[in-house]
Amino acid sequence: MKKNGNLCLGIESTAHTWSVGIVDFLGNVIGLVSDSYNPDKGGIHPALVREQHTSNFKKIIKQCLNEADCSIKDIDLVAFSQSPGLGPILKIGAQVARMLSQLLSIPLVGVNHCIAHIEIGRFQCKIDDPLTLYVSGGNTIVSAYESERYQIFGETLDIPIGNMIDSFARDAGLPHPGGPKIERLALKSSNYLELPYIVKGMDLSFSGLYSSAKRLLQSNKLNKEYFLEDIAYSLQETSFSMLTEVTERALAHTRKEEVLLTGGVAANKRLQEMIKKISEDHNSRFEVVPLRYAGDNGAMIAWTGILRFLSEGAHKISETKINPKQRMDNITIPWRD
Amino acid sequence: MSKSTIKIERLLHKGAEASLFFGHWFGKEAIFKQRIPKTYRIEQIDSQLRLSRTLNEARALIKVKTYGINVPQVFEIDVDSSTIIMKYVNGEKLKDVISDLDQVMRTRHFFQIGVFISRLHQNGHVHGDITTSNIIVTSNEDIFLIDFGLHEYSDTIEDKSMDLHLFKRVLISSHGKYFDECFNSFLNGYRSEYLKNSSNQYNPIIQNIKVIESRGRYIKQVDRK
């Protein structure tokens, strides 16, 4: 195949998804293949996920190279998700990336997963300087760029929004992934059951909301006075109102002219509607990351790796240690401004 | 009074959560703080939230007045429109007058603010949003604390320390020139009020500011305000 400039292979490996993306240095995604661990029951068991990723990683890389119609020798740069995520799973991505870098003698770049979610959104939606609401199974963050960093204005104080919805879905006997099923159920109801609404300044708390919803589920009033769809509806309305309130507060504070909704939960239509509403109220442009790039994916890692490589160069092997807890506001962003 | 004894006259300020109006209440100058309905959330959640926040704020204002802290007196709470009607405090925002004050006056004011915040904290309250826009200096040179919208009941070192930390950040970012003298006077006032009750509880609270600052979240963060 004829190469369209340099190519970066990005590896996403922070949680249940092992994903490989091949992106050229202009940002065109020419290959993206993902493999997700789907538990029969329960949530993400790190050891089982690791097992699946370790046995599948080669196959997925090959499939991605096929999709991109290129050979591994055409790759000029390797990027991987270095932080944050589940330790045992981050390790596989890091090891595979180091191996490729050394076998092919090409540079290696570690990328922060949360920053990658924002960067792919900025690029795909063609926006410059958004206030970002990043909502997924592992993160709930309101962020905007300021003084060389993606500053965090609001975040969850306990569990992430996606985790909360998935856990509730699991308790209700709905198989993984629970988010879309809860969304569909919620459409059938307009009977609001009161649930705790916890906003502290710009931060959020979902654990009490989860416990209360679970209690409604376990009560013997279920299917008599109210139904599962009523709880699903109330859970969504409460948690999304909380997210929207905090986002609006951050928007009023930062006066950004663009709002970006990203992460797995960004696919939810009701949440989109709410965030769109406040964006319009503040005369800001509203964008949602295209579905293909909303969840965890290798393309966002590759693209962010390219940005970092072009501005600061590659990482040494000794700098590629994984960091499961790293906050994105600890990292400077030299490719902006 | 003609027509009506309660009259909303003009909009003073429109915030993200509430609008402030000036008017008269039975002949007295009054502020009407009205929480605005939010159409993105369903009616049940919205009306419940506005009601509970209005009541919380009004209760806090009434309560903290009894500790000898200058706050606007609450005249009436209108549940239907989630509005607090309170006494109009005639004065200037500290933010707007800080640079016109001489050093003696600045020191005196910040000492007094420290005393008030100390009383608040010793009685298990945190303000939640101490800024120079939320402090009024009257023509008699009295200090008033306003906007208890983010008030919370708390007796933890962390929450109280956070109150001081947020104030410190505002001072650095908006009034950097006077930061040292202002914050020092503030802390002197804060300490003195604890010492009056022979308590050294202020120590861990003030020390914890450094811990908060060392967290990633606040490194090199620049405030607007």
HADDOCK unambig.tbl for C-alpha pairs under 7 A between the chains (distance, minus, plus):
assign (segid A and resid 152 and name CA) (segid B and resid 217 and name CA) 6.65 0.50 0.50
assign (segid A and resid 201 and name CA) (segid B and resid 150 and name CA) 7.00 0.50 0.50
assign (segid A and resid 241 and name CA) (segid B and resid 41 and name CA) 5.67 0.50 0.50
assign (segid A and resid 249 and name CA) (segid B and resid 16 and name CA) 6.68 0.50 0.50
assign (segid A and resid 252 and name CA) (segid B and resid 16 and name CA) 6.75 0.50 0.50
assign (segid A and resid 274 and name CA) (segid B and resid 40 and name CA) 5.19 0.50 0.50
assign (segid A and resid 277 and name CA) (segid B and resid 40 and name CA) 6.30 0.50 0.50
assign (segid A and resid 329 and name CA) (segid B and resid 216 and name CA) 6.49 0.50 0.50
assign (segid A and resid 329 and name CA) (segid B and resid 217 and name CA) 6.35 0.50 0.50
assign (segid A and resid 330 and name CA) (segid B and resid 216 and name CA) 5.75 0.50 0.50
